[in-house]
Amino acid sequence: MVAQRGGPRRRNGRGSPRRRSDAARRAAYDVLAAVADRAAYANLLLPRLLAERSITGRDAALATELSYGTLRGLGTYDAVLAVCSDRPLNELDPPVLHVLRLGTHQLLATRVGNHAAVATSVDLAKDVAGPRAAGYVNAVLRRVSTRDLEQWLALVTPPRETDPDGYLAVRHSYPRWIAGAYRDALGDSPEAELEAALAAGNGRPRVTMAVFPGGPGREEVMPEGAEPSRWSPYGFTLPGGDPAGLVAAGSAAVQDEASQLASIALARASAGGGSGHEETWLDMCAGPGGKARLLYGLAAARGARLVAADVHPHRAALVKAALVMAPLVPAPRGDRGVGDPAGSAVVAADGTRPVWRGAVFDRVLVDVPCSGLGALRRRPEARWRKAESDIPALVELQRSLLRSAIAATRPGGVIGYVTCSPVPAETRDVVNAVVGQQDGIDIIDAPAVLPEVPDLRSPSVRFAQFWPHRHGTDAIFIALLRRGTR
């Protein structure tokens, strides 16, 4: 091993260890360690650490860049470190490897000077791995500093001509199988678009929010500098800062624009049969409540109530809290369900073994558990947690949930199947397999339901696939189905 996990530290006059590293870099290190050691979520942990340690301003911005940037670039940085290290990376003590990755990100992808990047990494190594690690970290990072990123990529990427997925995986920092899955999702698109899609997954998205249908309009809610979303009438993006104030006030919630459009598409799609009056909608996998909040308002505008379900009680509780915060305009007395929070119901229930009985819902949204590979901009560590071997079990669950959604829908009713993934096995393959096994299910032309949004049809003319590089949204897939009236 390179270093012991601890080591002698000089102490201050009060007898406590003296920390050499600065607060921003130590916070970033703690995020990387927690992600690796206990499967923490960086987007949840980092804000808490910044608040607990009173890290603000430029230091907070640096901690954010180092945390997310290192997690995004981890695959590329490991390829570089493998060349610069005289020991296999899997034999290094984890604290040493975390420090090397943070230092490599500073050297290759930030404006931190080489001397500062190496020196601060050595200080951090002394704090987290002991002084014997410092010399090793210093030597490796000095080797990294001899080339810039493009020069290293030319050296460490496989040949594009003979190993195109390997080339893209190293260059854009993805597991090889994800590069291949994106290739399948884009079909016959040019290689340049595949590269653009992978590059976009490493972008830094702005915070997108949604106001509530029936509440104050977005022009009333948007703070100075915010911009309306391009297609959702409820969405806007923040120029920066913390959305917590808007969320706490109940005037808006954080929600990607494509996620908003999934709820809008379900509400727009034409139903068949019945009198035209709608009574009850279902959000089958509702946690943590973003789509349910929007569906709640859209259903209320039709005089319908929403039933929201999630298999996990704590997520069902989050849905309930989201609906309670929704600023519905009070309904006229006696008009049950319209603008009335009591008209909704939130239940902890397994969609594959539902508590509801019969085909009773006018519209059903099933936003299925998936690989999450469409939201890598927001969850940079997700790409390293998922394996190709995880997909078959997810697909089995997705098919089961879609079958349950169809069974819960009245004749003529509409089903929306949604994933935050572009992977064909989780998207069009699931829908085609389930629809192929049942009679009387029509696939609605989803892009036609969202005519204002361009470039949704490839590679299928019936399903809608959003992409970060095309739409600036998460890579969300939408299929709309209609149950036959016979």
C-alpha positions as semicolon CSV with decimal commas, in nm:
position;residue;x (nm);y (nm);z (nm)
1;M;0,000;0,000;0,000
2;V;0,112;0,356;-0,065
3;A;0,021;0,509;0,265
4;Q;-0,140;0,440;0,594
5;R;-0,483;0,591;0,642
6;G;-0,353;0,803;0,925
7;G;-0,023;0,950;1,028
8;P;0,134;1,191;1,270
9;R;-0,015;1,537;1,250
10;R;0,118;1,849;1,410
11;R;-0,111;1,987;1,675
12;N;-0,204;2,339;1,764
13;G;-0,172;2,480;2,115
14;R;-0,504;2,324;2,221
15;G;-0,392;1,974;2,131
16;S;-0,616;1,916;1,826
17;P;-0,470;1,815;1,486
18;R;-0,379;2,108;1,266
19;R;-0,543;2,083;0,926
20;R;-0,321;2,185;0,636
21;S;-0,575;2,167;0,354
22;D;-0,821;2,446;0,280
23;A;-1,193;2,410;0,351
24;A;-1,306;2,396;-0,012
25;R;-1,073;2,113;-0,112
26;R;-1,144;1,921;0,206
27;A;-1,519;1,944;0,138
28;A;-1,466;1,816;-0,216
29;Y;-1,253;1,531;-0,083
30;D;-1,520;1,439;0,172
31;V;-1,781;1,426;-0,104
32;L;-1,567;1,195;-0,319
33;A;-1,495;0,970;-0,021
34;A;-1,862;0,950;0,078
35;V;-1,970;0,874;-0,279
36;A;-1,717;0,591;-0,302
37;D;-1,743;0,452;0,050
38;R;-2,110;0,472;0,133
39;A;-2,284;0,544;-0,201
40;A;-2,373;0,901;-0,104
41;Y;-2,533;1,136;-0,355
42;A;-2,309;1,431;-0,431
43;N;-2,596;1,670;-0,505
44;L;-2,746;1,600;-0,162
45;L;-2,429;1,582;0,045
46;L;-2,233;1,881;-0,087
47;P;-2,492;2,151;-0,003
48;R;-2,517;2,013;0,349
49;L;-2,140;2,016;0,398
50;L;-2,114;2,372;0,268
51;A;-2,382;2,489;0,510
52;E;-2,245;2,298;0,810
53;R;-1,894;2,433;0,752
54;S;-2,002;2,787;0,658
55;I;-1,829;2,764;0,319
56;T;-1,963;3,040;0,098
57;G;-1,880;3,255;-0,201
58;R;-1,574;3,165;-0,407
59;D;-1,482;2,880;-0,173
60;A;-1,826;2,723;-0,219
61;A;-1,795;2,761;-0,596
62;L;-1,452;2,594;-0,587
63;A;-1,579;2,305;-0,373
64;T;-1,870;2,256;-0,615
65;E;-1,646;2,259;-0,922
66;L;-1,396;2,018;-0,768
67;S;-1,665;1,775;-0,647
68;Y;-1,879;1,757;-0,958
69;G;-1,596;1,808;-1,206
70;T;-1,387;1,528;-1,059
71;L;-1,682;1,288;-1,053
72;R;-1,765;1,369;-1,416
73;G;-1,409;1,330;-1,537
74;L;-1,316;1,032;-1,322
75;G;-1,281;0,787;-1,611
76;T;-1,053;1,016;-1,808
77;Y;-0,848;1,107;-1,503
78;D;-0,798;0,744;-1,407
79;A;-0,666;0,671;-1,758
80;V;-0,412;0,952;-1,714
81;L;-0,320;0,848;-1,361
82;A;-0,266;0,489;-1,472
83;V;0,014;0,615;-1,697
84;C;0,162;0,845;-1,431
85;S;0,150;0,602;-1,139
86;D;0,406;0,326;-1,085
87;R;0,142;0,125;-0,896
88;P;-0,196;-0,005;-1,022
89;L;-0,473;0,233;-0,917
90;N;-0,674;-0,047;-0,759
91;E;-0,388;-0,109;-0,516
92;L;-0,379;0,247;-0,385
93;D;-0,537;0,339;-0,055
94;P;-0,872;0,506;-0,135
95;P;-0,780;0,840;0,030
96;V;-0,469;0,864;-0,188
97;L;-0,668;0,790;-0,504
98;H;-0,933;1,051;-0,415
99;V;-0,661;1,314;-0,367
100;L;-0,494;1,223;-0,696
101;R;-0,823;1,252;-0,882
102;L;-0,896;1,593;-0,730
103;G;-0,546;1,711;-0,815
104;T;-0,572;1,583;-1,171
105;H;-0,898;1,767;-1,223
106;Q;-0,738;2,090;-1,106
107;L;-0,439;2,040;-1,335
108;L;-0,630;1,940;-1,649
109;A;-0,969;2,110;-1,629
110;T;-0,948;2,426;-1,418
111;R;-0,755;2,751;-1,413
112;V;-0,579;2,660;-1,090
113;G;-0,206;2,698;-1,150
114;N;0,007;2,385;-1,161
115;H;0,209;2,474;-0,854
116;A;-0,104;2,550;-0,649
117;A;-0,282;2,234;-0,768
118;V;0,011;2,013;-0,667
119;A;0,088;2,192;-0,340
120;T;-0,271;2,193;-0,215
121;S;-0,310;1,827;-0,309
122;V;0,003;1,742;-0,109
123;D;-0,141;1,928;0,190
124;L;-0,469;1,741;0,152
125;A;-0,285;1,408;0,130
126;K;-0,105;1,483;0,457
127;D;-0,441;1,548;0,626
128;V;-0,630;1,244;0,499
129;A;-0,361;0,982;0,436
130;G;-0,061;1,085;0,645
131;P;0,275;1,237;0,555
132;R;0,414;0,923;0,385
133;A;0,153;0,969;0,108
134;A;0,263;1,325;0,036
135;G;0,574;1,238;-0,162
136;Y;0,390;0,989;-0,377
137;V;0,106;1,233;-0,451
138;N;0,361;1,504;-0,532
139;A;0,549;1,279;-0,777
140;V;0,240;1,153;-0,959
141;L;0,079;1,494;-0,998
142;R;0,404;1,645;-1,123
143;R;0,397;1,386;-1,400
144;V;0,033;1,475;-1,475
145;S;0,130;1,843;-1,500
146;T;0,375;1,778;-1,786
147;R;0,091;1,768;-2,043
148;D;-0,243;1,942;-2,089
149;L;-0,571;1,754;-2,127
150;E;-0,567;1,728;-2,505
151;Q;-0,212;1,601;-2,504
152;W;-0,301;1,337;-2,247
153;L;-0,611;1,233;-2,442
154;A;-0,402;1,182;-2,752
155;L;-0,185;0,947;-2,549
156;V;-0,440;0,748;-2,345
157;T;-0,748;0,707;-2,567
158;P;-0,784;0,389;-2,775
159;P;-0,771;0,438;-3,154
160;R;-1,098;0,575;-3,279
161;E;-1,083;0,373;-3,600
162;T;-1,059;0,032;-3,432
163;D;-1,230;0,099;-3,097
164;P;-1,482;0,381;-3,139
165;D;-1,672;0,316;-2,814
166;G;-1,349;0,286;-2,616
167;Y;-1,226;0,612;-2,765
168;L;-1,546;0,795;-2,669
169;A;-1,557;0,634;-2,324
170;V;-1,211;0,762;-2,229
171;R;-1,238;1,097;-2,402
172;H;-1,575;1,184;-2,243
173;S;-1,535;0,985;-1,921
174;Y;-1,802;0,715;-1,944
175;P;-1,806;0,342;-1,894
176;R;-1,771;0,179;-2,234
177;W;-2,116;0,018;-2,217
178;I;-2,287;0,356;-2,177
179;A;-2,114;0,490;-2,488
180;G;-2,250;0,186;-2,673
181;A;-2,599;0,232;-2,531
182;Y;-2,605;0,595;-2,643
183;R;-2,492;0,482;-2,988
184;D;-2,787;0,241;-3,005
185;A;-3,029;0,510;-2,883
186;L;-2,924;0,755;-3,154
187;G;-2,956;0,495;-3,426
188;D;-2,820;0,610;-3,761
189;S;-2,724;0,956;-3,638
190;P;-2,376;1,076;-3,736
191;E;-2,084;0,998;-3,507
192;A;-2,056;1,369;-3,434
193;E;-2,400;1,367;-3,272
194;L;-2,309;1,073;-3,051
195;E;-2,003;1,265;-2,937
196;A;-2,217;1,575;-2,876
197;A;-2,462;1,371;-2,666
198;L;-2,184;1,231;-2,449
199;A;-2,021;1,572;-2,414
200;A;-2,353;1,727;-2,310
201;G;-2,380;1,475;-2,027
202;N;-2,075;1,646;-1,876
203;G;-2,233;1,991;-1,888
204;R;-2,335;2,201;-1,592
205;P;-2,713;2,247;-1,615
206;R;-2,889;2,556;-1,487
207;V;-3,153;2,508;-1,221
208;T;-3,494;2,470;-1,386
209;M;-3,813;2,528;-1,189
210;A;-4,186;2,495;-1,243
211;V;-4,471;2,706;-1,112
212;F;-4,798;2,539;-1,027
213;P;-5,098;2,528;-1,261
214;G;-5,373;2,725;-1,092
215;G;-5,131;2,924;-0,879
216;P;-4,945;3,248;-0,951
217;G;-4,811;3,259;-1,308
218;R;-4,441;3,229;-1,376
219;E;-4,408;3,598;-1,463
220;E;-4,516;3,672;-1,107
221;V;-4,283;3,414;-0,957
222;M;-3,960;3,442;-1,161
223;P;-3,684;3,631;-0,980
224;E;-3,475;3,892;-1,157
225;G;-3,248;3,740;-1,419
226;A;-3,452;3,421;-1,459
227;E;-3,554;3,313;-1,809
228;P;-3,876;3,141;-1,919
229;S;-3,837;2,785;-2,042
230;R;-3,860;2,741;-2,416
231;W;-4,161;2,508;-2,426
232;S;-4,320;2,450;-2,088
233;P;-4,557;2,734;-1,995
234;Y;-4,478;2,665;-1,629
235;G;-4,099;2,649;-1,643
236;F;-3,813;2,894;-1,592
237;T;-3,440;2,871;-1,532
238;L;-3,245;3,052;-1,265
239;P;-2,927;3,244;-1,349
240;G;-2,766;3,104;-1,034
241;G;-2,813;3,101;-0,661
242;D;-3,015;2,879;-0,434
243;P;-3,377;2,793;-0,525
244;A;-3,460;2,709;-0,162
245;G;-3,652;3,032;-0,102
246;L;-3,889;2,972;-0,393
247;V;-3,934;2,610;-0,288
248;A;-4,001;2,699;0,076
249;A;-4,262;2,954;-0,029
250;G;-4,441;2,690;-0,237
251;S;-4,440;2,918;-0,541
252;A;-4,220;2,690;-0,753
253;A;-4,042;2,355;-0,744
254;V;-3,721;2,231;-0,904
255;Q;-3,813;2,029;-1,213
256;D;-3,639;1,971;-1,546
257;E;-3,829;2,109;-1,845
258;A;-3,859;1,768;-2,015
259;S;-4,004;1,630;-1,692
260;Q;-4,263;1,908;-1,699
261;L;-4,344;1,827;-2,061
262;A;-4,402;1,461;-1,975
263;S;-4,692;1,562;-1,747
264;I;-4,817;1,814;-2,003
265;A;-4,811;1,552;-2,280
266;L;-5,016;1,308;-2,071
267;A;-5,273;1,581;-2,005
268;R;-5,289;1,685;-2,372
269;A;-5,324;1,342;-2,530
270;S;-5,672;1,269;-2,662
271;A;-5,870;1,010;-2,472
272;G;-6,141;0,794;-2,626
273;G;-6,478;0,671;-2,508
274;G;-6,664;0,805;-2,208
275;S;-6,851;1,134;-2,179
276;G;-6,544;1,359;-2,190
277;H;-6,572;1,422;-1,818
278;E;-6,267;1,299;-1,626
279;E;-6,276;1,196;-1,264
280;T;-5,946;1,042;-1,149
281;W;-5,583;1,040;-1,264
282;L;-5,303;0,819;-1,130
283;D;-4,933;0,886;-1,085
284;M;-4,813;0,532;-1,020
285;C;-4,445;0,593;-0,926
286;A;-4,484;0,942;-0,790
287;G;-4,188;0,995;-0,556
288;P;-4,042;1,242;-0,486
289;G;-4,335;1,439;-0,631
290;G;-4,222;1,667;-0,914
291;K;-4,449;1,528;-1,184
292;A;-4,728;1,463;-0,931
293;R;-4,728;1,830;-0,832
294;L;-4,778;1,936;-1,192
295;L;-5,033;1,661;-1,264
296;Y;-5,227;1,764;-0,956
297;G;-5,284;2,110;-1,098
298;L;-5,356;1,986;-1,450
299;A;-5,608;1,733;-1,319
300;A;-5,778;1,993;-1,100
301;A;-5,828;2,215;-1,404
302;R;-6,031;1,930;-1,559
303;G;-6,233;1,870;-1,244
304;A;-6,042;1,549;-1,176
305;R;-5,860;1,433;-0,866
306;L;-5,514;1,278;-0,854
307;V;-5,412;0,958;-0,681
308;A;-5,034;0,949;-0,629
309;A;-4,859;0,629;-0,524
310;D;-4,507;0,522;-0,445
311;V;-4,381;0,188;-0,317
312;H;-4,153;0,353;-0,059
313;P;-4,335;0,520;0,234
314;H;-4,071;0,791;0,274
315;R;-4,104;0,887;-0,092
316;A;-4,483;0,886;-0,063
317;A;-4,440;1,128;0,226
318;L;-4,234;1,357;0,000
319;V;-4,515;1,348;-0,257
320;K;-4,771;1,442;0,005
321;A;-4,554;1,733;0,119
322;A;-4,519;1,852;-0,242
323;L;-4,896;1,849;-0,293
324;V;-4,965;2,023;0,036
325;M;-4,730;2,305;-0,073
326;A;-4,904;2,343;-0,409
327;P;-5,077;2,684;-0,422
328;L;-5,410;2,579;-0,568
329;V;-5,672;2,849;-0,602
330;P;-5,950;2,765;-0,352
331;A;-6,242;2,588;-0,516
332;P;-6,598;2,706;-0,495
333;R;-6,773;2,559;-0,193
334;G;-6,899;2,210;-0,259
335;D;-6,695;2,166;-0,578
336;R;-6,502;1,865;-0,453
337;G;-6,161;1,800;-0,607
338;V;-6,119;2,125;-0,801
339;G;-5,851;2,333;-0,634
340;D;-5,898;2,132;-0,317
341;P;-5,596;1,946;-0,170
342;A;-5,837;1,709;0,003
343;G;-5,942;1,594;-0,342
344;S;-5,610;1,417;-0,390
345;A;-5,486;1,097;-0,232
346;V;-5,129;0,986;-0,166
347;V;-5,069;0,621;-0,086
348;A;-4,769;0,397;-0,025
349;A;-4,840;0,118;-0,272
350;D;-4,654;-0,117;-0,503
351;G;-4,759;-0,050;-0,860
352;T;-4,696;-0,414;-0,952
353;R;-4,940;-0,525;-0,679
354;P;-5,175;-0,229;-0,664
355;V;-5,428;-0,159;-0,394
356;W;-5,668;-0,011;-0,648
357;R;-5,898;-0,250;-0,828
358;G;-6,016;-0,246;-1,185
359;A;-5,972;-0,013;-1,482
360;V;-6,080;0,307;-1,313
361;F;-5,837;0,586;-1,405
362;D;-5,879;0,828;-1,693
363;R;-5,506;0,899;-1,720
364;V;-5,211;0,710;-1,573
365;L;-4,850;0,822;-1,555
366;V;-4,589;0,554;-1,491
367;D;-4,248;0,718;-1,450
368;V;-4,062;0,394;-1,397
369;P;-3,746;0,329;-1,195
370;C;-3,460;0,322;-1,445
371;S;-3,085;0,351;-1,485
372;G;-3,105;0,732;-1,464
373;L;-2,857;0,768;-1,750
374;G;-3,057;1,060;-1,885
375;A;-2,973;1,280;-1,585
376;L;-2,595;1,242;-1,569
377;R;-2,547;1,619;-1,582
378;R;-2,718;1,642;-1,243
379;R;-2,590;1,317;-1,090
380;P;-2,232;1,283;-1,210
381;E;-2,156;0,978;-0,995
382;A;-2,446;0,777;-1,142
383;R;-2,249;0,658;-1,444
384;W;-1,998;0,482;-1,219
385;R;-2,266;0,311;-1,008
386;K;-2,464;0,149;-1,284
387;A;-2,355;-0,163;-1,467
388;E;-2,487;-0,311;-1,788
389;S;-2,584;-0,616;-1,584
390;D;-2,833;-0,398;-1,389
391;I;-3,049;-0,337;-1,696
392;P;-3,233;-0,674;-1,726
393;A;-3,379;-0,651;-1,375
394;L;-3,486;-0,292;-1,438
395;V;-3,649;-0,393;-1,766
396;E;-3,848;-0,669;-1,596
397;L;-3,976;-0,419;-1,339
398;Q;-4,053;-0,160;-1,608
399;R;-4,258;-0,407;-1,810
400;S;-4,449;-0,514;-1,501
401;L;-4,530;-0,154;-1,408
402;L;-4,643;-0,069;-1,760
403;R;-4,873;-0,371;-1,768
404;S;-5,021;-0,260;-1,434
405;A;-5,066;0,093;-1,564
406;I;-5,257;-0,033;-1,865
407;A;-5,474;-0,257;-1,645
408;A;-5,559;0,042;-1,423
409;T;-5,671;0,259;-1,715
410;R;-6,034;0,274;-1,822
411;P;-6,125;0,192;-2,184
412;G;-6,031;0,495;-2,390
413;G;-5,798;0,623;-2,118
414;V;-5,438;0,738;-2,171
415;I;-5,115;0,598;-2,030
416;G;-4,785;0,783;-2,020
417;Y;-4,470;0,570;-1,993
418;V;-4,170;0,783;-1,893
419;T;-3,806;0,711;-1,815
420;C;-3,508;0,934;-1,739
421;S;-3,299;0,723;-1,972
422;P;-3,232;0,705;-2,346
423;V;-3,126;0,339;-2,332
424;P;-3,337;0,147;-2,590
425;A;-3,379;-0,157;-2,363
426;E;-3,553;0,067;-2,106
427;T;-3,753;0,277;-2,349
428;R;-3,892;0,173;-2,685
429;D;-3,813;-0,196;-2,632
430;V;-4,024;-0,205;-2,314
431;V;-4,319;-0,033;-2,478
432;N;-4,308;-0,243;-2,793
433;A;-4,282;-0,567;-2,595
434;V;-4,576;-0,488;-2,365
435;V;-4,800;-0,349;-2,639
436;G;-4,715;-0,648;-2,858
437;Q;-4,851;-0,882;-2,591
438;Q;-5,188;-0,705;-2,550
439;D;-5,477;-0,636;-2,782
440;G;-5,647;-0,300;-2,814
441;I;-5,357;-0,073;-2,715
442;D;-5,279;0,214;-2,952
443;I;-4,948;0,398;-2,950
444;I;-5,021;0,772;-2,971
445;D;-4,785;0,990;-3,173
446;A;-4,608;1,157;-2,878
447;P;-4,404;1,410;-3,082
448;A;-4,731;1,528;-3,241
449;V;-4,869;1,595;-2,893
450;L;-4,568;1,823;-2,832
451;P;-4,544;1,994;-3,172
452;E;-4,361;2,297;-3,033
453;V;-4,055;2,085;-2,945
454;P;-3,823;2,002;-3,238
455;D;-3,619;1,687;-3,301
456;L;-3,815;1,446;-3,082
457;R;-3,879;1,172;-3,337
458;S;-3,543;1,007;-3,397
459;P;-3,514;0,712;-3,424
460;S;-3,886;0,635;-3,373
461;V;-4,168;0,839;-3,522
462;R;-4,406;0,754;-3,237
463;F;-4,200;0,805;-2,922
464;A;-4,053;1,128;-2,787
465;Q;-3,688;1,131;-2,679
466;F;-3,537;1,444;-2,527
467;W;-3,160;1,498;-2,530
468;P;-2,934;1,745;-2,347
469;H;-2,744;1,831;-2,666
470;R;-3,064;1,891;-2,866
471;H;-3,302;2,034;-2,610
472;G;-3,094;2,142;-2,311
473;T;-3,297;1,905;-2,090
474;D;-3,243;1,568;-1,931
475;A;-3,264;1,273;-2,172
476;I;-3,624;1,185;-2,090
477;F;-3,826;0,937;-2,296
478;I;-4,205;0,964;-2,334
479;A;-4,445;0,709;-2,483
480;L;-4,820;0,772;-2,488
481;L;-5,067;0,485;-2,516
482;R;-5,445;0,470;-2,541
483;R;-5,649;0,175;-2,423
484;G;-5,911;0,061;-2,671
485;T;-6,280;0,114;-2,599
486;R;-6,378;-0,243;-2,694
